[in-house]
Amino acid sequence: MYCELMERATVEPTGTYLAHDAGRLAGVPGDRIGQWARWGHIRASISDGDPHVYAFADVAEALAVHLLLEAGFTLKLVRRAVERLGGATAYPLTTGGLHVVDHRLAVERGEVLEDVFNAHGVLPLNGRLSALELLRRGGWAAQAIGELDVVAVDPAVLGGRPHLRGRRVPVEDVAGAEDAGRELGLDAREVEVARRWWAAAEALARG
């Protein structure tokens, strides 16, 4: 069993996020996003000045780092993997078909997986979980509350803000509305999941 951290895909350049917003989606405090950028695990590709401004692809990279840490890898190993795969500017964790197989880090090479740290180690390719898809379905908080079909994140919609799937309604607006069902024309489940997602995401971003 292995987890593919990011599908091989071209990530849209639209959507911008400050550290707190990126952390809300990646499931970590905003200051940790800044640390990962300074250490070279991810980058702030919109602006690396003060404040850092992150693109959708940068947030996807942060989510990949979080998934690697949850899989038992250390930040030192994550950094080594980034260097082996081409450096942070190439988005190696989001474009290389990266997987975790039996606590080993592997990258897609044609129809097989190759150990990142051992070029001779070939592993089977079967089944996948894409963290890029997880980000599009609400990021870490959506996984945490077990609801992956209500919240969406699309860099081309509402500037990349988390919103209700199929609607141009930001989750933040739902969480802040006294009667979101009536005011925004939403059903009870949309309101309930949106509010749970927002509460979980805010808690994760605060640490």
Buried (B, 14 or more C-beta within 10 A) or exposed (E): EBBBBBBEBEBEEEBBBBBBBBBBBBBBBBEBBBBBBEBBBBBBBBEEEEEBBBBBBBBBBBBBBBBBBEBEBEBEBBBBBBEBBEEBEEBBBBBBBBBBBEEBBBBBEEEEBBBBEEEEEEBEBEEBBBBBBBBBBBBBBBBBBEBBEBBBBBBEBBEBBBBBBEBEBBBBBBBEBEEBBEEBEBEEEBBBBBBBBBEBBBEBBEE
